[in-house]
Amino acid sequence: MSSDTSKYYGENGIHRVPLWRIGGFALNNTATNLYLFLMNYVAYYLGGFVGVATVTASSFSMMMRIWDGVTDPFIGFVVDKTNGKFGKNRPFMVIGNIILLVMSFILFHVTHLLPQNNALRFGFFIVISAIYYIGYTFQCVVTKSAQSCLTNDPKQRPLFAVFDGIYNSVLFAGMAIVSARFIANHTTPDLDGILTTGFYHDMWVFVAVLSAIFTAIAVFSIAPKDRSEFFGTGKAVKVGLRDYWETLKGNRAIQMLVVSASTDKLASSAKTSAVTIVLFGVLAGNYGLSGTLSGFVTIPSTLLLIFFVAGLATTLGQRKAMLIGSWGEIVICLLLAALWLFGDPTSMNGADGRLHWGYFAILYVVLSIAQGGFQGVAGNIVIPMTADCADYEVYRTGKYVPGMMGTLFSFVDKIISSLAPMIAGLMFAAIGFKDQLPTASTPYSLSLRYVSVFLAYGMIILGCLCNVVALRFYPLTKEKMESIQAEVAAIKAKAMQGEA
């Protein structure tokens, strides 16, 4: 082991990293989540500028997410084969972000300039989107694959979830405010509130610049650990495509994590931008309140997340932390659903469109803070848990395949969660919105209330129940991981002695 890296290792083979580097690397996930937020509005673009119906637009989102999942195993395979002067992970972060920047620009700046032929525009959009999602996979796979080389300290590894949770809370609250302002500046009241091209330009500039900055910080943060000294067994292991099936078949930990996280993602993805627009624009009568309320929820829910992860994951282990987060979210979402179904959301409207602090607003903020804390644990702890699964594979078979592990997880996760836009689109189409998703100016109806509340909270309840069942069969308890890390450290020490 080189003297340059020995300062990160303890006598028991545990290697750590300065806390700020964990925080810096977590921005890689935030960089891709920015583009994920941008793509939430793709159905409106397809409906307004490409001319496709609601169900077709929703089918497109499902098709592209399946394509995204299909490319995962191949890119993961390449990651596991890569180990050059620029490291194993950093090339994919940089190349992926460049592809995202260029392809997203073309999607929202070129498509509507093509001749007014719906088939031509839709075909062009599909081709460019396919390339876009390759870039998305390039950068996303690193978020999971680099976890095991970043640190293997069981007490330090969950801290990624703290930073990731903080960033995501700030991101989605901030983006809700930003998008609400852009929507207000770039809608066409004469066309039933359809977004203009100016909205997509402003959103793209904001997302592209911020994502590039976050990627640069993440690349710098992971640089000292993106070296072979920190890779699994300490030696190269030949891996073939057949190993994907053998790993998925034999690694019970990744099986259960896939079931848990994919159903969770399906549920949370069902709360599309259209659902938020209906809740606040139609049911409450003021879409601008969504950004205002997010501002009140973000900081407290983030603090709650920090407390939960620091107090649960580092003490009880990641499995128990996810279980507690899932049960907490079930209870809170039941209460939030009841509030939207039986309460009066219009009571939040005050003078001049400002927020009125009545019973509804107070209960919504309090419950949303609690949901944010529990959801942060259940959702964000998944990423460092994939590193546990990768270490388990080293323990089980002697193969260090973080790219494979991360992309096996992503492949199934994306295939299942790809159904979310379709589910939302079909439910809205079933109540009359076959050609156009509801907008903030859509008249209120009881069916809209039921559908939006189910998509916002009912789906999450079902997803968390799947978490609870899957975690009963997840083998990596805190005690098990401690024994695994000791065994992996012995495997690495033996491998490095052989190279000396």
N, C-alpha and C positions, 0 to 999 in steps of 0.2 A: 504494500500500500504506500503510495507516494506521500512524502512529507507535506506536500501541498494540500492534500485532502485529509490527513490524519487528524487534524484538529476537529473535524466533524464527527469522529468516531469515539465511542466509549469502549471500555474493555469488553463489554458483552456484545460488541458488534452493532450496537445501536448508533445510527448516525442522525444528527439533527441539523437544523439550518436556522440562521438568525430569523427572528419572528417577522421582520420587515420584508424578507424575501418571500415568505408564505403569502403575506398580504399583497405584495407586488405581483406574484404569479397568479393569484386569484383573479386579477384583472383580465386574464386571458378569457375566462368564461364570461366576464362582463362585456368584453369586446364583441363576442359572438351573440350575446343576448341583445345587444343594441340592434343588430341586424334582424334578430328574431322579432323584436318589437316592430321594426319597420315593415316586416312582411305580414304583420297582423292586418295591414290595410290593403293587402293585395286583392282581396275579393271586391273591394270598392273600386279599385283601379280596373279590374277585369270587367266589372259591370258597367262602369262609366265610360271607359275609353276603348275597350276591346269588344264590348257588346255581347258578353256571354251571360247566361242566366245564373241565378243564385246557386242552384244545385250544381251546375257545371263548374262555377268558380270554386265551390267547396270541394268538388271532385278533383279539381286541379291541385288544390292544396294537399289533398290526400295522396294523389299520384306523385307529387314532388317529394313528399316526406318518405314515401316508400322507396323512391329512387335514392334519396339521401341514405336510407337504411341499407339498401342493397350495396352501395359503394363502400360502406363502412368496413366490412371484413377485408376487402382488397387493400384499402388504405392502411388499415391496422397491420396487415401483413407486411406492407412496405416499411412502416414505422419500425417494426421489430427487426427488419433487415438493415435498417439505417444506423450508421454510427460513424460519421465523418468528422472533419475538423470543426464543423459548426454544430456538432452534437447530434443526438438522436431526435430531439423534439423541436428545437428552434427553427429548422428549415420549414417545417410544416406550419408553424405559427405565422411566419412571415409570408410564405407563398399563399397560404389560405386567406390571409387578410387582404392581400393585393387582389386576389380573384374576387373576393366579396365586394371590394370597392368598385372595381371596374364593371363587373356584371350587374350589380345593383344600379349603377349609373345608367347603363344601357337599358335595363328593364323599364325604368320610370322616366327616361328622357328621350328614348328613341321609338319605343313601340307605338305611341300615339301619333308619331310623325309619318308612319307608313301609310300607304293608300288605304282608304276606308273600306277594307275588306276584312270582315271578322275572322274568317278562317286563316288569312295570311297573318294578321296580327296575333292571333292566338297561337298559331304554329311557331312564330318567331319568339313569342313569350316563353313557350315551353322549352325551346332549344336553349335560350339564354339562361333560363332558370335551372336547367339540368347542369350547366357549367357552374352556375352560382353555387349550387348545393355541393358540388365537388369541393369547392373552396371552403364552404362551411364545414364539411366533414374534415378537411385537412386541419383546420384550426381547432375544431371541437375535440378531435381524438386526443390531442395533446393534454387537454384539461384532465383527462382520466389517466392516460398512459404515464404522464410525468409524476403522478402522485407518489409512486413507489420509490422513485429516485430522489424526490424532494426531501423526504424524511421517512424513517421507519419507526420512529418513537411513537408508541401507542397513545401517549399523552399529548404529543404535539400534532399528530396527524389530523385529529378532529378540528383543530383550529382553522384549517382551511375553510371549513363550513361556516365559521364565525365571520371571516372576511367575506366569503362569497355571499352569505346571507345579508351582511351589511350593504355590500355593493348592490345586490339585487333589489333590496328594499328601497335604497336611495334611487336606483335606476328607474324602477317602475313607477315610483311616486313622482320622480322628476319628469319622466317621459310622459306621464299622464298630464302633468301641468303644461309641458312643452307642446304636446300634441293637441291639447284643448285650445291652446292659444293659436296654433297653426290652423286648426279647424275653424276657429272663429274668424281668422283672417282670410281663409281660402275656401269658402263654401259659396254655392250659388243658390240663394233663396228661391230664385225663379225656376230652378230645376230640382226642387224638393231636397235641398241641402246636399247635393252631390259635390264631392271634393274636387277642386280644380288641380291642374298640373302644378300650380305654385305650391300647394301643400306638399306634394311628393318631392319637389325640388328642395324645399326648406328642410324637410325631414331627412332627405338623403345627405345634405351637407352636414347637418348636425350629427347624424349617426356616423358617417364616414370619417370625419375629422376626429371625433371622440374615440371611436373604435381603434383608429390607427395609433393614437397616443397611448391608449391602454395596452395595445399589443406591444409597443416598444418598451413600455415599463415591464411587462411580463417577460419579454425576451431577456432583458437585462437582469431580472430577478432570478431566473432559473439558470442562467449561464454557468455559475460555478458547480452546480449539481448535475448538469446535463453532460456527464462524462462517464466513461465505462467503469470507473472506480465505484460508482454508486448503483450499477445495474445488477439487480437480483443476485445471481450466483457468483458474480465476479468473472464470468467467462462466457464466451459466445455459445449459444445453444441453437442447433439447426431446427428450424420449424417449417413444416409444410402446411398446405391448406387443409390437409386431412386432420391436422391437430385441432382445427376449430371445432369440428364435430366431436372429437374425443374429449375436448375440454368442456364443451357444453353438456355432453352426456355424463361426464364423471364429476364435475365440480358442482356439488349441491349448493354451495354458497352463491355462485353467480346465477344459478337457476332461480333461486328464491329472491335474490335481489332484482333480477329482471322482472319477475312477476310483480313484485311489490312496486318498484319504481315506474314500470311502464303503465300500470293501471292508475297510479298516482298522476303520471304525466298526462294520460288520456283525460282524466278528470279535470285537472287544472287547465289544460289546453282548451277544454270545451267553453271556458269563460273567455270567449273571443272579444275583440273590440266591439263587435255588434251587440253583444250582451251588455257590456258596460254602457254603451250608448242608450240601450233600451232602459236599463235600470235608472239611470240619472236623467237622460234626455226625455224619455217618455213617462216613466212612472213617477219620477220626482219633478219633472218639468223643467229641469235646469241642468244641462250636461256639464256646465262649468263647475258645479259642486263636486264632481268627481275629483278634480285636481285639488280643490280646496281641502276636501276631507282627507285626501291622501297625505297632504302635508302634515295634518295632525296625527295621522296614524304611524307614519314612517319611523320617526325617532323612537317613540316608546316601544313599538314592536321589535325594532332592531335591538334595543337594550334588553328586551325580554329574550330574544334569540341568543344574545351573548350569554345571558345568565343560564339559559337552558343548556347550551352546548358546554359552557365551562363547568356547570354543575352536574350535568348528566353524562355527556359523552366521555369526558375525561375521567370521570369517577366510576360510572356504571358500565361504560363501554358503549360503542356505537349502536349495537343492536337494541339495547334497552332504551337508548335515547330516541331512536326512531319509533319504537313501540309506544312510548309515552306521548311523543308528538302526534302520532296517528290518532290515539284515543282522544287526546285533547282537541284535535281539529274536528273530530266527529261531533263532539258535544257542542262546540262553538258554532259550527256550521248549521246544526239543527236550530239553534237559537237565532242565527242570522236569517235563515230561511223563514222562520216564523215571523220575524220582525218585518220582512219585506212582504210577506203574504197577508198579514193581518194588521200591520201598522199603516200609518199614513205618511209616505215619503214626501208628499208635497208640503208637509209642515216644516221641512227644512228651508223652504224659500222665504227669505225675508225681503225687506225693502230694497229696491234697486238690484234684485237678483243676488243679494248677499246671503250668506248662511245664517239661518235662524236656529239658535240653540234650544230646540225643544226636546221632548223625550226621545223622538226618533233619532235625531242627530247624535245625542249623547250616547244612546244605546249602540248605535251603529259604530261610533268611534271606539267605545270601550271593547265591544265584541271583536271589531276588526283588529285592534291591537293584540288581543289574545290570539286570534286566528293567525296573525302574522308571526307571532312567536312560535306557536306550535307548527305551523306550516314551514317555517324556516328550518326547524329541526328535522322534520320528516322529509323535506325536499332536499335540503342542502347537504345533509349528512351522507347522502347516497354517493357523492363523488369520492370522498375519502374511503368509503366502504368498498369501492371497486379496487382500491389499492390493497385492502385486506384480502380480497378475492385473488388478486395477483400473487400476493405472498403465499396464500393458501395453495395456489397452483405450484409454486416453487417447492413448497413443503410436500405436496402430494405427488408430483411427477419429476421435480428437479428442473422444470422448464420455466424460464423467465420470459413471459410474453405479455407485457403490459399493453401493447398495442392491440393484440388479439383480445385480451380481457376487456379493455375499454370498448372496442368495436363490437364484440359479441353482445355486450350489454346494450350498446347504442342501436345495433341492428334490430333486435327484437323490440326494444323500447320505441324506436321510431315507427316500426311497422304497426304496432298496436296504437300508439298515440296519433298516428296519421288519420285515424278514424274520427278524431275530435272535430275538425272543420266540417266533415261530412255529417256527423251527428247534429251539429248546430244548424247547418244548412238545411237538412231534411226536416228538423223540428220547426224551423221558421217557415219552410215551404209548406208544411202540413197545415199551418194556420193562415195561409194565404200569401206568403211572401215568396212566390216562385221565381219572379223575374228580378227582384230588387230586395236587398236586405233592408230591414227597418232602419230609419234614420232618426235623428233627434226631433224632427218635425212630424214623425208618424203619429197619428191619433192613438190615444190610449185604448187598450182592450184588455179584457180579463185573460184571454188566451196568451197575450204577450206577457202578462204578469207571470203566469204559471210557467211558461216556457223559459223565460229569462231567469227566474229564481231557481228552477231545476238545473239549468246549465251552469249557473253561478255557484250553487251550493250543494244541490242534490248529487251531482256527479262527483263532487269531492268527497262526500260522505261515502259513496259506493267505493271510490278508490281507496280511501283509508281503511275500509273494512277488508279489502283485499290485502292491504299491508299487514294487518293484524294476523290474518290467516297465514300468509307467506312466512312471516317472521317466526311462526311456531316451528318451522322446519329449517330455519337458517342456522347453521352450525357454529358460526364464528362469534362466540361469546367473548367477553373480556378475558376470561381465564384461558380460553382456547388460543386467542391471539398471542398471549404472552408466551405460551409454550411453542407456538409456531415461529415467533420471532427468534427465540433461542435456537431452534433447529435450523432456521434459515441462516442465522449468523454462523453456525457451525459448518454448514454447507459452503458458505462463502469463504470462510477461513481456510477450509481444506482446499478449495479451488485456487485461492491466491498463493497458498504454500506450494502448490504444484507448479505455479508459474514462476515462483521465485528462483 
